[in-house]
Amino acid sequence: MGTSYLGFVVINFELYLILALSLNLLCGYAGLVSLCHAAFYGVGAYGTALLMLRLGLSFPFVLLGAVLLTMLLGALVALPSLRLRDDYFIVATLAFQNIVFRLLYNSDGLTRGALGLPDLPPATVAGFIFQRDTLALVGLASALTVVVCLVLARLADSPFGRLLRAVRDDPAAVSSLGHDVAALKIKAFLVGSACAAVAGGLLAARSDILHPNEFTVEQSVLILTVLILGGTGNVRGPLVGALGVTALDALLRAAGSTFANLAGELNALLLAAALIVLLRLRPQGLAGVYRFE
């Protein structure tokens, strides 16, 4: 395996890790099961790519713009959706996921729709060009991943994180103590969407072309599956889930041309089987503490 392939695997793991950690803030800490994380991922990716293509700005500026745009959309979906509970909330996030996908798929003038957004420029920082398939790009992705992980880990151990866990377990008690439960959930939604946008920006920096089929509801389900397999309610769970899914995908692709062509389908099948077994035998996942029951 060459350096470019190893770099691809490393960045894949980092993307899964950021997405799982950010969704963990919603599911594992706030108790909000969301099926629109791939929508935030896609807005971050397309926002970064379009700003690089249209304005030619440095990567930190386009990534910041994409994060702010995604947070705005996160607020728009959070404000009405958080009035709903349980299954109704999940359905609302699923509806938002489908709306974003349709916009990406049908906006021919902006995103080129089903044709995808081709010829993406490489990321640049202070004049340095991070060419694809290079160690420099892996280093940039790793640095951003470390920053996101540290921020989310710090939030999890902060009073904000403890309040979110209390909201998950007993929102009425938190409200009786004078805390605004809705505001806490909205903040969690904003942070989660912002981190998903960072993952999208890294995908845009790594890719020659973006396609809306990378941001479907199936991708949202996959992100949630990664989180549930690893476990929620702590930082270890998403790390274990991201490592497991990345290793499985890499093994299937390295197993030979037949498996490589079917890696995506086999990966989904094996993950689904593992998810069924885990939800039966260990609802908190391999390394988590919050039980999905």
Long-range contacts (C-beta under 8 A, 24 or more apart in sequence): 1-254, 3-133, 3-135, 4-133, 4-134, 7-133, 7-134, 7-135, 7-137, 7-138, 8-133, 8-206, 9-246, 9-250, 10-138, 10-141, 10-142, 11-137, 11-138, 11-141, 11-202, 11-206, 12-246, 12-249, 12-250, 13-242, 13-243, 13-246, 14-141, 14-142, 14-145, 14-199, 14-202, 15-199, 15-202, 15-203, 16-223, 16-226, 16-241, 16-242, 16-245, 16-246, 17-145, 17-149, 17-238, 17-239, 17-242, 18-145, 18-148, 18-149, 18-195, 18-196, 18-198, 18-199, 18-202, 19-195, 19-196, 19-199, 19-223, 19-226, 20-223, 20-226, 20-227, 20-230, 20-237, 20-238, 20-241, 20-242, 21-148, 21-149, 21-152, 21-195, 21-235, 21-238, 21-239, 22-148, 22-152, 22-191, 22-192, 22-193, 22-194, 22-195, 22-196, 22-199, 23-192, 23-196, 23-223, 23-224, 23-227, 23-238, 24-152, 24-227, 24-232, 24-233, 24-235, 24-237, 24-238, 25-152, 25-155, 25-156, 25-164, 25-188, 25-191, 25-192, 25-195, 26-188, 26-189, 26-192, 27-224, 27-227, 27-232, 27-290, 28-168, 28-227, 28-231, 28-232, 28-233, 28-234, 28-237, 28-288, 28-290, 29-156, 29-161, 29-164, 29-165, 29-168, 29-188, 29-233, 30-164, 30-167, 30-168, 30-184, 30-185, 30-188, 31-167, 31-168, 31-169, 31-290, 32-82, 32-89, 32-185, 32-188, 32-189, 33-89, 33-90, 33-224, 34-89, 34-90, 34-93, 34-189, 34-192, 34-220, 34-224, 35-90, 35-93, 35-94, 35-97, 35-217, 35-220, 35-221, 35-224, 36-77, 36-93, 36-94, 36-96, 36-97, 36-100, 36-220, 37-192, 37-196, 37-220, 37-223, 37-224, 38-97, 38-101, 38-215, 38-216, 38-217, 38-219, 38-220, 38-222, 38-223, 39-73, 39-96, 39-97, 39-99, 39-100, 39-101, 39-215, 39-220, 40-70, 40-73, 40-74, 40-192, 40-193, 40-196, 40-197, 40-200, 41-196, 41-197, 41-199, 41-200, 41-203, 41-215, 41-219, 41-223, 42-100, 42-101, 42-104, 42-200, 42-212, 42-214, 42-215, 43-69, 43-70, 43-73, 43-100, 43-197, 43-200, 44-70, 44-196, 44-197, 44-198, 44-199, 44-200, 44-201, 44-204, 45-200, 45-201, 45-203, 45-204, 45-207, 45-210, 45-214, 45-215, 46-104, 46-111, 46-117, 46-200, 46-204, 46-210, 47-197, 47-200, 47-201, 48-200, 48-201, 48-204, 48-205, 49-117, 49-120, 49-204, 49-210, 50-110, 50-111, 50-117, 52-120, 52-121, 52-123, 52-204, 53-117, 53-119, 53-120, 53-121, 56-121, 58-124, 58-125, 58-126, 59-123, 59-124, 59-125, 59-130, 59-140, 59-201, 59-205, 60-125, 62-201, 63-197, 63-198, 63-201, 66-197, 66-200, 66-201, 67-194, 67-197, 67-198, 67-201, 69-197, 70-193, 70-194, 70-196, 70-197, 70-200, 71-190, 71-193, 71-194, 71-197, 73-100, 73-193, 74-189, 74-190, 74-192, 74-193, 74-194, 75-186, 75-189, 75-190, 77-189, 78-185, 78-186, 78-189, 78-190, 79-186, 82-182, 82-185, 82-186, 82-189, 94-217, 97-217, 97-220, 98-217, 100-215, 101-212, 101-215, 101-216, 101-217, 104-212, 104-215, 105-212, 111-210, 111-212, 113-212, 114-212, 116-209, 116-210, 116-211, 116-212, 117-209, 117-210, 117-211, 118-208, 118-209, 119-208, 119-209, 120-204, 120-207, 120-208, 120-209, 120-210, 122-205, 123-205, 130-205, 132-205, 132-206, 132-207, 132-208, 137-205, 137-206, 140-205, 141-202, 141-205, 141-206, 144-198, 144-201, 144-202, 145-202, 148-195, 148-198, 149-235, 151-195, 152-191, 152-195, 152-235, 153-235, 155-191, 156-234, 156-235, 160-184, 160-187, 164-188, 165-233, 168-290, 218-268, 222-268, 222-271, 225-271, 225-272, 225-275, 226-271, 227-285, 228-275, 228-278, 228-279, 228-285, 228-292, 229-271, 229-274, 229-275, 229-278, 229-285, 229-286, 230-285, 230-286, 230-287, 230-288, 231-284, 231-285, 231-286, 231-287, 231-288, 231-289, 231-290, 232-284, 232-285, 232-288, 232-289, 232-290, 232-292, 233-284, 233-288, 233-289, 233-290, 234-287, 234-288, 234-289, 236-287, 236-288, 237-285, 237-286, 237-287, 237-288, 237-289, 239-287, 240-285, 240-286, 240-287, 241-285, 241-286, 244-286, 245-271
